[in-house]
Amino acid sequence: MTLTEKDSQYLWHPYTQHKTAQTPIAISKGEGALLWDENGKEYIDAIASWWVNPFGHSNRFIADAIYKQLTTLEHVLFGGFTHEPAIKVAEKLIEILPKNQQKIFFSDNGSTAVEVAIKVALQFFFNKNEKRTTIIAFENAFHGDTFAAMAASGISFYTQAFQGMFIDVVRIPVPVKGQEQESYDALKDVIQKYNCAGFIFEPLVQGAAGMVMYEPEALAKLMQICKEHNVLTIADEVMTGFGKTGKTFAMDYVTEVPDMICLSKALTGGTIPMAITTFTQEVFDAFYDDDINKALFHGHTFTANPTGCAAALASIDLLHTEEMQANIERIHKSHLDFQKKIEKHSKVITARTLGVIFAVEIKSESEESYYGSMRTKLYNFFIDKGVVLRPVGNIVYILPPYVMSDEQLQKVYKTIEDAIEMV
Ligand SMILES: *Cc1c(COP(=O)(O)O)cnc(C)c1O
């Protein structure tokens, strides 16, 4: 049996209707921005394997750090124990995060980082005997697939089977250009009507919605409104963190500081699943008490896994090298040139760039659904040409590993141009 035949016998893939899905491609090797399948066909990974892999596949620097840690201390329980890798990650993050972030809580993936933040927002008020049980989130947000994260997410076909079983979430419009006032007014309105504990948002870019972008000034304004009403703010930087927007964190563009930040994806350079939720001292202090019932009763078996921490430390070191910063700048400039060229095309509605993130919306005859026919046609075209891109409806986005060469990037652009001609 081939790998793909065995796969279809044994495996259940994410976001996949197995009856109608094409067989998956079996990848056997990765290096830098490239992947190779079992038949030796080469692909450019133009989306950094779901946005996790900024430093390239099979990165030696991170691999060496992991090996060293694996042969020193691979894991120790974090209940009642601690270790240097976790402390170093905390020190490092506190140094580079917005200045008010003081406490680090480890978990395993983006959804759990969000789950922890939402539970903390709710218990923060419970611990203070204040009744606040509603979470505010943006329309079309994506915060993950566990229950509270799913409740906060607004992409409805992901969550429709579970309607009526969620924590209370109210939604406000995203303050995209021209819609800012509507968003501010909606926020004030929901804060008036509901007992709001927290506001969770993807800062500046809504990834899964199709790289929808909005301005830092608008986010600052929304955060100010929250602050005036003592609503906790949660920046979900799971996608935007670690250089994607051109700064280390998207929040580095914003004049306001959040109460909590969620991190995962690029945290370990795409090597080991790990996530972190960070907090202000004030949030932590609401749980700090002689009463054990005020503690945060949340944890995972692999919390602060030392190997994951070693990978995170190596990744953060890599991010801050001159070479990697120059790569980010180079890709950003290149995207801007491509945007200028492509946005004039008659089949293009709009194009946008922030940091290494680029997105183009293609005109379509019919209303394009998330997994609609245009999306499938585009996806297959890209795969055929050896470029990994996953369009969202009629939106094609690029989020390359920072190590992608100019030549590879030009090939990605050219393939997108050809795809636009084709549809
Ligand atoms: C991917 C993502 C998540 C969920 O992360 P997982 O590791 O897939 O659970 C949460 N928030 C945002 C903004 C994301 O992009």
The ligand as an SDF file (V2000), in Angstrom:
LIG
                    3D

 15 15  0  0  0  0  0  0  0  0999 V2000
   -4.6680   29.1980   14.7520 C   0  0  0  0  0  0  0  0  0  0  0  0
   -5.2540   30.1570   15.6850 C   0  0  0  0  0  0  0  0  0  0  0  0
   -5.7750   29.7550   16.9190 C   0  0  0  0  0  0  0  0  0  0  0  0
   -5.8640   28.3080   17.3270 C   0  0  0  0  0  0  0  0  0  0  0  0
   -4.6170   27.7180   17.4480 O   0  0  0  0  0  0  0  0  0  0  0  0
   -4.4870   26.1190   17.4090 P   0  0  0  0  0  0  0  0  0  0  0  0
   -3.0490   25.8690   17.7230 O   0  0  0  0  0  0  0  0  0  0  0  0
   -4.8650   25.7220   16.0190 O   0  0  0  0  0  0  0  0  0  0  0  0
   -5.4080   25.5660   18.4190 O   0  0  0  0  0  0  0  0  0  0  0  0
   -6.2540   30.7180   17.7880 C   0  0  0  0  0  0  0  0  0  0  0  0
   -6.2300   32.0100   17.4420 N   0  0  0  0  0  0  0  0  0  0  0  0
   -5.7460   32.4450   16.2560 C   0  0  0  0  0  0  0  0  0  0  0  0
   -5.7410   33.8980   15.9680 C   0  0  0  0  0  0  0  0  0  0  0  0
   -5.2540   31.5290   15.3360 C   0  0  0  0  0  0  0  0  0  0  0  0
   -4.8010   31.9530   14.1570 O   0  0  0  0  0  0  0  0  0  0  0  0
  1  2  1  0
  2  3  1  0
  2 14  2  0
  3  4  1  0
  3 10  2  0
  4  5  1  0
  5  6  1  0
  6  7  2  0
  6  8  1  0
  6  9  1  0
 10 11  1  0
 11 12  2  0
 12 13  1  0
 12 14  1  0
 14 15  1  0
M  END
$$$$
